């Protein structure tokens, strides 16, 4: 079945001289939403080299644990320069340390990631004269385990939603990856680690570019709270399904907030 032809929004705006965005693409809530000013809140920054250093790993591991619990987003700074190899290495190492932080054996989450799925997406958000009235990407949480993003240029655009419903702009650290906890990791940890809503806004004059690498468990893995984390007295918050069923939930869910997690709740 062929997709229905949809006119380019950018072309429609350009046809008006850049001064008008079609009404169906306007998002009135963008201007009304509270956005934290630069400097008021700072996303946690994890030093990857310290995380692996025998003498400094304890403190950095504690910062990683807190970032996963409180933010669900963090930046990883490192001297790594080979992107495709680096993101896989970063994801694997982070998951091992997260397992330890949760009191698990290092291989518990890793065992679900043998022949893991990885996809990479290039994002380009063109400038828009009415940037304060539209979104480059609607608020959502990612459906994977971990997402690792490389900011290609210095234009800000990623915003993270906090518990008080304010949006915190992410200020990319040069040489750092932006990492966020995905829905699957929230499910695996029975809610201990948080998959957080985020969105992309656009700039009035310059395009924003990024590269996102999504890391998911093996297609043969089951998706549900890890048995090692669900004690007898603890309520299991999410269903356990095979990966194929989880993907059906994913592709039938609207990209809207945390709708996928809501469908996975018991």
Residue pairs with C-beta under 8 A, 6 or more apart in sequence:
9 21
9 22
9 25
10 126
12 22
13 20
13 21
13 22
13 128
13 129
18 128
18 129
19 129
19 130
20 130
21 128
21 130
21 133
21 134
25 134
26 130
26 133
26 134
27 133
27 134
27 135
27 138
28 133
30 132
30 133
30 134
30 135
30 201
31 132
31 133
33 165
33 166
33 167
34 164
34 165
34 166
34 167
35 159
35 166
35 167
35 168
35 169
36 162
36 166
36 167
36 168
36 169
38 169
38 171
41 162
41 168
42 171
43 71
43 73
43 74
43 75
43 160
43 168
43 170
43 171
43 178
44 63
44 66
44 67
44 71
44 73
44 74
44 75
45 74
45 75
45 76
45 77
45 173
45 176
46 60
46 63
46 64
46 67
46 74
46 75
46 76
46 77
46 179
47 60
47 77
47 78
48 76
48 77
48 78
48 80
48 90
48 93
49 78
49 79
50 56
50 57
50 59
50 60
51 57
51 60
51 61
51 64
51 93
51 94
51 97
52 93
53 60
57 97
61 97
61 100
61 101
62 101
64 74
64 94
64 97
64 98
64 101
65 98
65 101
67 73
67 74
68 74
68 98
68 101
68 181
68 185
68 192
68 193
68 194
69 192
69 193
69 194
70 194
71 160
71 194
71 196
72 160
72 180
72 181
72 186
72 193
72 194
72 195
72 196
73 160
73 170
73 178
73 179
73 180
73 181
73 196
73 198
74 178
74 179
74 180
75 170
75 172
75 173
75 176
75 177
75 178
75 179
76 90
76 94
76 148
76 176
76 177
76 178
76 179
77 173
77 175
77 176
78 86
78 90
78 175
78 176
78 177
79 175
80 86
80 89
80 90
83 150
83 211
84 120
86 177
87 148
87 150
87 177
87 213
87 215
88 118
88 213
88 215
90 148
90 177
90 179
91 145
91 146
91 148
91 213
91 215
92 110
92 113
94 146
94 179
95 109
95 110
95 113
95 145
95 146
96 106
96 107
96 109
96 110
98 109
98 185
98 193
99 105
99 106
99 107
99 108
99 109
99 110
100 106
102 189
102 192
102 193
102 229
104 226
104 228
104 229
105 228
108 226
108 228
109 145
109 188
109 226
112 188
112 217
112 218
112 221
112 222
113 145
113 215
113 217
113 218
113 221
114 218
115 218
115 219
115 220
116 215
116 216
116 217
116 218
117 215
117 216
117 217
117 218
117 219
118 213
118 214
118 215
118 216
119 213
119 214
120 211
120 212
120 213
120 214
121 211
121 212
121 214
122 209
122 210
122 211
123 137
123 200
123 208
123 209
123 210
123 211
123 212
124 207
124 208
124 209
125 136
125 137
125 157
125 200
125 202
125 203
125 207
125 208
125 209
126 202
126 207
127 202
127 203
127 204
127 205
127 206
127 207
128 134
128 202
128 203
128 204
129 204
131 201
131 202
131 203
131 204
134 202
135 199
135 200
135 201
135 202
136 157
136 199
136 200
136 201
136 202
136 208
137 199
137 200
138 199
138 255
138 256
139 161
139 197
139 198
139 199
139 256
139 257
140 197
140 198
140 199
140 255
140 256
140 257
140 258
141 182
141 183
141 195
141 196
141 197
141 198
141 257
141 258
141 260
141 261
142 180
142 182
142 183
142 195
142 214
143 182
143 183
143 184
143 216
143 250
143 260
144 182
144 183
144 184
144 214
144 215
144 216
145 182
145 184
145 185
145 188
145 215
145 216
145 217
146 179
146 180
146 181
146 182
146 185
146 215
147 179
147 180
147 182
147 212
147 213
147 214
147 215
148 177
148 178
148 179
148 212
148 213
148 215
149 158
149 177
149 178
149 179
149 180
149 210
149 211
149 212
149 213
150 177
150 178
150 210
150 211
150 213
151 158
151 172
151 178
151 210
152 209
152 210
152 211
153 206
153 207
153 208
153 209
154 172
155 203
155 206
155 207
155 208
155 209
156 169
156 170
156 171
156 172
156 203
156 208
157 200
157 201
157 202
157 203
157 208
158 169
158 170
158 178
158 198
158 199
158 200
158 210
159 167
159 168
159 169
159 170
159 198
159 199
159 200
159 201
160 167
160 168
160 170
160 180
160 196
160 197
160 198
161 167
161 168
161 196
161 197
161 198
161 199
162 168
167 199
170 178
172 178
180 195
180 196
180 198
181 193
181 194
181 195
181 196
182 195
182 214
182 215
182 216
183 195
183 258
183 260
183 261
183 264
184 216
184 217
184 223
184 246
185 193
185 195
186 193
186 194
186 195
186 261
187 223
187 224
187 225
187 238
187 261
187 264
188 223
188 224
188 225
188 226
188 229
189 225
189 226
189 229
190 225
190 226
190 229
190 230
190 234
190 236
190 237
190 238
191 237
191 238
192 229
195 258
195 261
197 257
197 258
200 208
202 208
217 223
217 243
218 243
219 243
219 244
220 243
221 243
222 240
222 241
222 242
222 243
223 240
223 241
223 242
223 243
223 246
223 264
224 238
224 239
224 240
224 241
225 236
225 237
225 238
225 240
230 236
236 266
237 265
237 266
238 261
238 264
238 265
238 266
239 264
239 265
239 266
241 249
241 264
246 264
249 260
249 263
249 264
250 260
253 259
253 260
253 263
